[in-house]
Structure formats: structure tokens, C-alpha cells
Amino acid sequence: MPEGDTIHRAASRLRAVLEHEPLVAISVPRWSGALPQPGETVDAVRAIGKHLVIDFSGGLSLRVHLRMSGRWRVVARGGLSTRASFAARVVIEVPEHVVACFDAPDVAVTRRDRVAVGHLGPDLCEPNVDLEAVVARIALHVGPTTTIGEALLDQRIASGIGNVYKSETLFAERVDPTVPVVDLAPDRRRAVFARAHRQLRENLARGGPRRTVPQGLAVYGRAGRPCRVCGTPVVRIVQGTEQPRSTYWCPECQVRP
């Protein structure tokens, strides 16, 4: 699943070709509600956590969550084949470019003031994040057995973290992903989310393949391989019941408080 930095990069790419341009045509197959009309202007392209939102001057907004399968493509106008146009979930034409989204399972068009992102916590890809607000939201959304690994993926607490940054953040902070959040002191909770914020911002600014250590990633995707610090084999576990997700960690370096 694309994480916050991926969505912010996609928004930058789309913003460069769409923003302030007049809409020539828009197609959103399988959507039966109202759509922006040709002649309207694309007011803004926004990344909010893992959601990408495109605002139109007529008051409607397109919201897309790529989840595991979605992807965006930008081509010169006339460069999208008929077959690709037919397969796309969204096609937006402006005078010089076509933007298409494929395989995204979560697509909606609503009034701008009703875009369904109000439940999200602060976006950790943004430069100025209120980490005290993030820590305060933890108490609203975690139970006595909620682990820190699960809490990091709860977009109601803070948005933008996925499996990669969850694993890399907890390794960098030397925190066992299975420890209940209630067992971590408030300053440790803040430090974990502050680390995720720094990692997202650094990779967003740098571009290219994600890197949290000089060699690349510290633990994510490295199950069975030696920890880069102590040599202990990295372990992959599955956390969460409603949406089980992979977590990679070093049992030697990451300890309970």
C-alpha cells in the first residue's frame, strides 16, 4: 500500500499538470453521482495522509485512495490508448495532459466540504506537525491491549504511516512492536511519532528509493536476514485482527520498556 510520502509525490506530479488548468473532460466509471463539468478549473491537488484530493472550481472534489493496487499515470493529451482509457477508474483531461488512475478501489466525488477525510489525524508528511495533538489522539483511539505497531497504522491518530515506516520507525526507536501503547510513557509515544515524521519528511525531500539507514531499509522486507546492528535474524510478524498487516523487527535490538 502506498504510504504518505508516495501520495505526496503523486500529488506534486499531478499538481504540475492539472492545477489552474481548465477541465476538458472527466470520466469516473462506476460513479453514479455528480461530476465536475468541462470548463471548470482545477483549483488544487492535495495529499491528505494516504488520500489524494483534486478540487474543482464548481465546488466538487475527487478523492482517491490507492490502497494496495492503485496507481496514477500522466501522459500528453492524446497519449492514452483507448484500452487504457476503458480500464481506468479516473481519466481527467486538460488542454495539454491526461491524468489517469488505474485499479484504485476507493474513488468518490463529493462536495468539497464533505470530502471524507475529517477522521484523519495530523498528516506526518506535512512540515509542521503538532505532535502533542498526535499524542492526545492516542488516548481516544487505543484500548488497553492495542500494540504500538497497530497504533502507528491507525490513521485516526496520525496519517501517512504504512507498513514500511511502522517497521522502520520502531526499529530506529528500539521499541518492540508488540508492546501495548499503555506501557509506553507519553514521551516515548511522542518520540515514536516524531521519528515517523522525520523519516517521512526526509524521504519525501530526497526522492528515489526509500532509505532510513545508509544501506537502504533497516528491517522492512528483511525477514530471516541479519539485523544491520546486532546480526540477529530479522523477524516478520502479523499484527491486527480486522486488517492483518506485516511488521518486521529485531527481537534483540527492540525491547519492551
C-alpha positions as CSV (number, residue, x, y, z in Angstrom):
1,M,0.0,0.0,0.0
2,P,1.5,3.4,-0.9
3,E,2.4,5.4,2.2
4,G,2.1,9.1,2.8
5,D,5.3,10.1,1.0
6,T,4.3,8.3,-2.1
7,I,0.9,10.1,-2.2
8,H,2.6,13.5,-1.6
9,R,4.9,12.8,-4.6
10,A,2.0,11.8,-6.8
11,A,0.2,15.0,-5.8
12,S,3.2,17.1,-6.8
13,R,3.3,15.3,-10.1
14,L,-0.4,15.8,-10.8
15,R,-0.3,19.4,-9.5
16,A,2.3,20.4,-12.0
17,V,0.0,19.4,-15.0
18,L,-3.5,20.0,-13.5
19,E,-3.6,22.9,-11.2
20,H,-5.2,26.1,-12.6
21,E,-5.9,24.3,-15.9
22,P,-9.4,24.2,-17.5
23,L,-11.1,20.9,-17.4
24,V,-11.7,19.4,-20.9
25,A,-13.3,16.2,-19.8
26,I,-13.5,13.8,-16.9
27,S,-14.6,10.2,-16.7
28,V,-15.2,8.3,-13.5
29,P,-16.6,4.9,-14.5
30,R,-18.8,3.2,-11.8
31,W,-19.5,6.5,-10.2
32,S,-23.2,7.5,-10.5
33,G,-23.2,10.8,-8.8
34,A,-22.4,14.4,-10.0
35,L,-19.2,15.1,-11.8
36,P,-17.2,18.4,-12.4
37,Q,-18.2,19.9,-15.7
38,P,-15.9,20.8,-18.7
39,G,-14.8,24.4,-18.5
40,E,-14.3,24.3,-14.7
41,T,-10.9,24.9,-13.4
42,V,-8.8,22.5,-11.3
43,D,-8.3,24.6,-8.2
44,A,-6.0,22.3,-6.2
45,V,-4.4,18.9,-5.9
46,R,-3.9,17.9,-2.3
47,A,-2.4,15.0,-0.4
48,I,-4.0,14.2,2.9
49,G,-2.4,11.2,4.5
50,K,-2.9,8.4,2.1
51,H,-5.7,10.2,0.2
52,L,-5.3,12.3,-2.9
53,V,-7.9,15.0,-3.4
54,I,-8.5,17.1,-6.6
55,D,-10.6,20.2,-6.1
56,F,-12.6,21.7,-9.0
57,S,-13.9,25.3,-9.2
58,G,-17.5,24.2,-9.3
59,G,-17.3,23.0,-5.7
60,L,-16.8,19.3,-6.2
61,S,-13.8,17.3,-5.2
62,L,-12.5,13.9,-6.4
63,R,-11.0,11.8,-3.6
64,V,-8.9,8.7,-4.3
65,H,-7.3,6.1,-2.0
66,L,-5.0,3.8,-3.9
67,R,-4.9,1.1,-1.3
68,M,-2.8,-1.9,-2.4
69,S,-3.4,-1.8,-6.1
70,G,-4.0,1.8,-7.4
71,R,-1.6,3.9,-9.4
72,W,-1.5,7.2,-11.2
73,R,-0.3,7.9,-14.7
74,V,0.3,11.2,-16.5
75,V,0.6,11.4,-20.3
76,A,0.4,14.1,-23.0
77,R,-3.1,14.6,-24.3
78,G,-3.8,12.0,-26.9
79,G,-1.3,9.7,-25.5
80,L,-3.6,7.4,-23.5
81,S,-4.8,4.4,-25.6
82,T,-8.5,3.5,-25.9
83,R,-7.8,0.3,-24.0
84,A,-6.2,2.2,-21.1
85,S,-9.0,4.8,-21.0
86,F,-11.5,2.0,-20.8
87,A,-9.6,0.3,-17.9
88,A,-9.0,3.4,-15.9
89,R,-11.0,4.3,-12.7
90,V,-10.5,8.0,-13.4
91,V,-9.5,9.9,-16.5
92,I,-9.0,13.7,-16.3
93,E,-8.2,15.7,-19.5
94,V,-6.9,19.2,-19.5
95,P,-5.6,21.1,-22.6
96,E,-2.1,19.5,-22.7
97,H,-2.2,16.4,-20.5
98,V,-4.3,13.4,-19.4
99,V,-4.1,12.1,-15.9
100,A,-5.4,8.6,-15.3
101,C,-5.8,6.4,-12.2
102,F,-5.9,2.6,-12.5
103,D,-7.1,-0.1,-10.1
104,A,-7.9,2.2,-7.2
105,P,-10.7,0.6,-5.2
106,D,-11.7,3.8,-3.3
107,V,-12.9,6.6,-5.6
108,A,-15.5,9.2,-4.7
109,V,-16.7,12.6,-5.9
110,T,-18.3,14.9,-3.3
111,R,-18.8,18.5,-2.4
112,R,-15.5,19.9,-1.3
113,D,-16.8,20.5,2.3
114,R,-17.8,16.8,2.5
115,V,-14.6,15.1,1.5
116,A,-14.3,12.2,3.9
117,V,-11.0,12.9,5.5
118,G,-12.2,14.6,8.7
119,H,-11.5,11.5,10.7
120,L,-7.8,11.5,9.9
121,G,-5.1,12.6,12.4
122,P,-2.3,15.1,11.5
123,D,-0.5,14.3,8.3
124,L,3.0,13.4,9.2
125,C,4.3,14.4,5.7
126,E,3.5,18.0,6.4
127,P,6.4,20.1,7.6
128,N,4.8,21.5,10.8
129,V,3.0,18.7,12.7
130,D,1.5,19.2,16.1
131,L,3.0,16.1,17.8
132,E,1.2,17.0,21.1
133,A,-2.1,16.7,19.3
134,V,-1.0,13.3,17.9
135,V,-0.2,12.1,21.4
136,A,-3.5,13.4,22.7
137,R,-5.4,11.5,20.0
138,I,-3.8,8.2,21.1
139,A,-5.9,8.1,24.2
140,L,-9.0,8.5,22.0
141,H,-8.4,5.5,19.7
142,V,-6.4,2.8,21.6
143,G,-7.6,0.2,24.0
144,P,-5.6,-1.5,26.8
145,T,-4.2,-4.2,24.5
146,T,-3.6,-2.1,21.4
147,T,0.1,-2.5,20.5
148,I,2.3,0.3,19.3
149,G,2.6,-1.4,15.9
150,E,-1.2,-1.3,15.5
151,A,-1.4,2.3,16.8
152,L,1.1,3.5,14.2
153,L,-1.2,2.3,11.4
154,D,-4.3,3.9,12.9
155,Q,-4.8,6.9,10.6
156,R,-7.1,8.5,13.1
157,I,-4.1,9.1,15.3
158,A,-1.7,10.3,12.6
159,S,-2.0,9.8,8.9
160,G,0.6,8.7,6.4
161,I,2.3,5.8,8.1
162,G,2.2,2.3,6.5
163,N,4.0,-1.0,7.0
164,V,7.4,0.4,5.9
165,Y,7.5,3.4,8.2
166,K,5.9,1.5,11.0
167,S,8.7,-1.1,11.0
168,E,11.5,1.3,10.3
169,T,10.3,3.8,13.0
170,L,10.1,1.2,15.7
171,F,13.5,-0.2,14.8
172,A,15.0,3.3,14.9
173,E,13.4,3.9,18.3
174,R,14.4,0.4,19.6
175,V,10.7,-0.3,20.5
176,D,9.2,-3.8,20.4
177,P,6.2,-3.6,18.1
178,T,4.1,-5.9,20.3
179,V,4.3,-3.7,23.4
180,P,0.9,-2.2,24.4
181,V,0.8,1.5,23.9
182,V,-0.4,2.0,27.5
183,D,3.0,0.6,28.6
184,L,4.9,3.4,26.9
185,A,5.4,6.7,28.7
186,P,4.0,9.7,26.9
187,D,7.4,11.0,25.9
188,R,8.2,7.6,24.3
189,R,4.9,7.7,22.4
190,R,5.8,11.2,21.2
191,A,9.3,10.1,20.2
192,V,8.0,7.3,18.1
193,F,5.6,9.5,16.1
194,A,8.3,12.2,15.9
195,R,10.7,9.6,14.3
196,A,8.0,8.6,11.8
197,H,7.5,12.3,10.9
198,R,11.3,12.7,10.3
199,Q,11.6,9.6,8.2
200,L,8.6,10.5,6.0
201,R,9.9,14.1,5.6
202,E,13.4,13.0,4.8
203,N,12.4,10.5,2.1
204,L,9.8,12.9,0.7
205,A,12.5,15.6,0.3
206,R,15.2,13.2,-1.0
207,G,13.0,11.2,-3.5
208,G,14.2,8.0,-5.1
209,P,14.1,4.6,-3.2
210,R,13.2,4.9,0.4
211,R,16.1,4.9,2.8
212,T,16.2,5.0,6.6
213,V,19.8,3.8,7.0
214,P,22.8,4.2,4.6
215,Q,22.2,0.7,3.2
216,G,18.5,1.3,2.5
217,L,15.9,0.0,4.9
218,A,16.9,-1.3,8.3
219,V,14.4,-4.1,8.8
220,Y,11.4,-3.9,6.4
221,G,11.3,-6.8,3.9
222,R,14.4,-8.4,5.5
223,A,12.8,-11.4,7.4
224,G,15.4,-14.0,8.1
225,R,18.4,-11.7,7.2
226,P,20.8,-10.4,9.9
227,C,20.0,-7.3,11.7
228,R,22.2,-4.5,10.5
229,V,23.1,-3.6,14.1
230,C,23.5,-6.9,16.0
231,G,23.2,-9.7,13.4
232,T,20.1,-11.3,14.9
233,P,17.8,-12.6,12.2
234,V,15.0,-10.1,11.5
235,V,11.5,-11.5,12.3
236,R,8.3,-10.9,10.4
237,I,5.0,-11.0,12.4
238,V,1.4,-10.2,11.5
239,Q,-0.4,-7.7,13.6
240,G,-4.0,-6.6,13.7
241,T,-7.3,-8.6,13.5
242,E,-9.5,-6.6,11.2
243,Q,-6.7,-5.8,8.7
244,P,-3.7,-8.1,9.5
245,R,-0.5,-6.3,8.4
246,S,3.2,-7.3,8.3
247,T,5.7,-5.9,10.8
248,Y,9.4,-6.5,10.6
249,W,11.6,-6.2,13.7
250,C,14.7,-7.3,15.5
251,P,13.9,-9.2,18.8
252,E,17.4,-8.3,20.2
253,C,17.5,-4.6,19.4
254,Q,13.8,-3.8,20.0
255,V,12.9,-4.4,23.6
256,R,9.9,-3.8,25.9
257,P,10.2,-0.9,28.3
